[in-house]
Amino acid sequence: MALAFSFENIASVYDAQRAHPPEAAAQIGQAIVGLSGSCASLLELGVGTGRIAVPTAQAGGLVVGLDISAEMLALAAQRAKATDVELALICGDAQQLPFPDQSFEAVLAVHVLHLLSDWRSALSEIVRVLKPGGLFVQGSDWRDPDSCVGRLRTQLRLAAIESMPGSRPPGAGAALAQALARSGGTTSEPFVAATWVTSVSPADVLASMAARFDAETWVLSDAMLATVMERVHAWAEATWSDLTEPEMVEHRFILNVTHLGTAEPEVMHS
């Protein structure tokens, strides 16, 4: 069963969950431009609030941001204006891109493809709009899985799945890597664009989850969230003697880069 989900409902809290420290954001933007080249045309799918697009533009990238959420795009426009960068923003669907063939030297996707009902169509569109030899860059946020953040997010995910059996989002996962390989893409080893550390307690994490700052809570009804949080809170109390005790949590932003050739991917016919 597909999850009922819309970024319109969480646009106002998105940055609270996904924000990067300024120094890390700058490093991420510089890393992306280092891959695509200065003044290269880059399309970001699911640009959201512009947390990646703006520092990439600041580093010299010519960025076009696409998102299906008007609220997200409005926040991205505000961020671009506040930082005095040029950012072209377009409301559209990643599964039907409103661009001519071979329009971009790079396409970037961060926490997007796993949310799409048909990621295969999105991949076909990515290949279509890339220039020959273009780059498909996938970004992801990593948090230490052994930290209180990682452990509590795992418990939240398990509790949500248990409460909503069969309601996982349509993920791409390993199938995406296989499709990229079949398309003639060559994927490099993942590399870390930025690393930073935050101080956070289990109580902080629980509070952010209850306030829907955590992505896994976005698809839950209020009643379902209350049930899930009750289970997670009980697990936390049994795990830590003091929920207010902070710990240092390592974060990383990881980039996966695929160099795509000119061959039409098999995925377009699947």
DAKARA-V843754 format. One record per backbone hydrogen bond with DSSP energy under -0.5 kcal/mol. NH is the residue of the N-H (numbers start at 1). CO is the residue of the C=O. E is the energy in kcal/mol with one decimal. If there is no record, write none. Layout:
nh:NH co:CO e:E
nh:NH co:CO e:E
//
This chain:
nh:5 co:3 e:-0.7
nh:9 co:6 e:-1.3
nh:10 co:7 e:-0.9
nh:11 co:7 e:-0.9
nh:13 co:10 e:-1.2
nh:14 co:10 e:-0.9
nh:14 co:11 e:-0.7
nh:17 co:13 e:-1.1
nh:17 co:14 e:-0.8
nh:18 co:14 e:-2.4
nh:19 co:15 e:-2.2
nh:25 co:21 e:-2.9
nh:26 co:22 e:-2.3
nh:27 co:23 e:-2.0
nh:28 co:24 e:-2.4
nh:29 co:25 e:-2.4
nh:30 co:26 e:-2.4
nh:31 co:27 e:-2.2
nh:32 co:28 e:-2.2
nh:33 co:29 e:-2.2
nh:34 co:30 e:-2.2
nh:35 co:31 e:-1.3
nh:36 co:32 e:-2.5
nh:37 co:33 e:-3.0
nh:39 co:60 e:-2.4
nh:40 co:37 e:-1.8
nh:42 co:62 e:-2.8
nh:43 co:106 e:-2.3
nh:44 co:42 e:-0.5
nh:44 co:64 e:-2.8
nh:45 co:43 e:-0.6
nh:45 co:108 e:-3.0
nh:46 co:66 e:-1.4
nh:47 co:44 e:-0.6
nh:47 co:66 e:-2.2
nh:50 co:47 e:-2.1
nh:54 co:50 e:-2.3
nh:56 co:52 e:-1.7
nh:57 co:53 e:-2.5
nh:58 co:54 e:-2.6
nh:59 co:55 e:-1.3
nh:60 co:57 e:-1.4
nh:61 co:56 e:-2.3
nh:62 co:40 e:-2.1
nh:63 co:61 e:-1.0
nh:64 co:42 e:-2.8
nh:65 co:88 e:-3.6
nh:66 co:44 e:-2.7
nh:67 co:90 e:-1.9
nh:70 co:68 e:-0.6
nh:73 co:69 e:-2.0
nh:74 co:70 e:-2.1
nh:75 co:71 e:-1.7
nh:76 co:72 e:-2.3
nh:77 co:73 e:-2.5
nh:78 co:74 e:-1.9
nh:79 co:75 e:-2.2
nh:80 co:76 e:-2.6
nh:81 co:77 e:-2.3
nh:82 co:78 e:-2.4
nh:83 co:79 e:-1.5
nh:84 co:80 e:-0.6
nh:84 co:81 e:-0.7
nh:85 co:80 e:-2.1
nh:87 co:85 e:-0.5
nh:88 co:63 e:-1.7
nh:89 co:87 e:-0.6
nh:90 co:65 e:-2.8
nh:92 co:67 e:-1.6
nh:92 co:90 e:-0.6
nh:93 co:96 e:-0.5
nh:96 co:93 e:-1.8
nh:99 co:97 e:-1.1
nh:102 co:128 e:-2.5
nh:103 co:100 e:-0.5
nh:103 co:129 e:-1.5
nh:104 co:129 e:-2.7
nh:105 co:41 e:-1.7
nh:106 co:41 e:-1.4
nh:107 co:135 e:-2.4
nh:108 co:43 e:-3.3
nh:109 co:137 e:-2.4
nh:110 co:45 e:-0.7
nh:111 co:139 e:-1.0
nh:115 co:112 e:-2.3
nh:116 co:112 e:-0.5
nh:116 co:113 e:-1.1
nh:121 co:118 e:-0.5
nh:122 co:118 e:-1.4
nh:123 co:119 e:-2.6
nh:124 co:120 e:-2.3
nh:125 co:121 e:-2.2
nh:126 co:122 e:-2.4
nh:127 co:123 e:-2.5
nh:128 co:124 e:-2.0
nh:129 co:125 e:-2.3
nh:130 co:126 e:-1.1
nh:131 co:104 e:-3.1
nh:133 co:260 e:-0.8
nh:134 co:131 e:-2.2
nh:135 co:105 e:-2.1
nh:136 co:258 e:-2.7
nh:137 co:107 e:-3.1
nh:137 co:135 e:-0.6
nh:138 co:136 e:-0.5
nh:138 co:256 e:-3.1
nh:139 co:109 e:-2.1
nh:140 co:254 e:-2.0
nh:142 co:252 e:-3.2
nh:144 co:250 e:-2.1
nh:147 co:144 e:-1.6
nh:150 co:144 e:-0.8
nh:151 co:147 e:-2.8
nh:152 co:148 e:-2.1
nh:153 co:149 e:-2.2
nh:154 co:150 e:-1.9
nh:155 co:151 e:-1.9
nh:156 co:152 e:-2.5
nh:157 co:153 e:-2.4
nh:158 co:154 e:-2.4
nh:159 co:155 e:-2.5
nh:160 co:156 e:-2.4
nh:161 co:157 e:-2.4
nh:162 co:158 e:-2.4
nh:163 co:159 e:-1.9
nh:164 co:160 e:-1.7
nh:165 co:162 e:-0.5
nh:167 co:164 e:-1.8
nh:171 co:169 e:-1.1
nh:175 co:172 e:-1.2
nh:176 co:173 e:-1.1
nh:177 co:173 e:-1.1
nh:178 co:174 e:-2.1
nh:179 co:175 e:-2.3
nh:180 co:176 e:-2.5
nh:181 co:177 e:-2.0
nh:182 co:178 e:-2.2
nh:183 co:179 e:-1.5
nh:184 co:181 e:-1.4
nh:185 co:180 e:-2.4
nh:186 co:259 e:-2.3
nh:187 co:185 e:-0.5
nh:188 co:186 e:-0.5
nh:188 co:257 e:-2.7
nh:191 co:255 e:-2.1
nh:193 co:191 e:-0.6
nh:193 co:253 e:-2.8
nh:194 co:253 e:-1.1
nh:196 co:251 e:-2.1
nh:198 co:249 e:-2.3
nh:200 co:198 e:-0.6
nh:200 co:247 e:-2.5
nh:202 co:245 e:-0.6
nh:203 co:243 e:-2.9
nh:205 co:201 e:-2.0
nh:206 co:202 e:-2.6
nh:207 co:203 e:-2.3
nh:208 co:204 e:-2.2
nh:209 co:205 e:-2.2
nh:210 co:206 e:-2.5
nh:211 co:207 e:-1.6
nh:212 co:209 e:-1.8
nh:213 co:208 e:-3.2
nh:214 co:208 e:-0.6
nh:217 co:214 e:-1.9
nh:218 co:215 e:-1.5
nh:220 co:217 e:-1.4
nh:225 co:221 e:-3.0
nh:226 co:222 e:-2.1
nh:227 co:223 e:-1.9
nh:228 co:224 e:-2.7
nh:229 co:225 e:-3.0
nh:230 co:226 e:-1.7
nh:231 co:227 e:-1.5
nh:232 co:228 e:-2.4
nh:233 co:229 e:-2.8
nh:234 co:230 e:-1.9
nh:235 co:231 e:-2.1
nh:236 co:232 e:-2.4
nh:237 co:233 e:-2.5
nh:238 co:234 e:-1.5
nh:239 co:235 e:-0.8
nh:239 co:236 e:-0.8
nh:240 co:236 e:-2.7
nh:245 co:242 e:-1.3
nh:246 co:244 e:-0.6
nh:247 co:200 e:-2.3
nh:249 co:198 e:-3.4
nh:251 co:196 e:-3.2
nh:252 co:142 e:-2.5
nh:253 co:194 e:-2.2
nh:254 co:140 e:-2.9
nh:254 co:252 e:-0.5
nh:255 co:191 e:-2.7
nh:256 co:138 e:-3.0
nh:258 co:136 e:-2.5
nh:259 co:186 e:-2.8
nh:260 co:134 e:-2.6
nh:260 co:258 e:-0.7
nh:268 co:265 e:-1.4
nh:269 co:266 e:-2.4
nh:270 co:267 e:-1.1
//
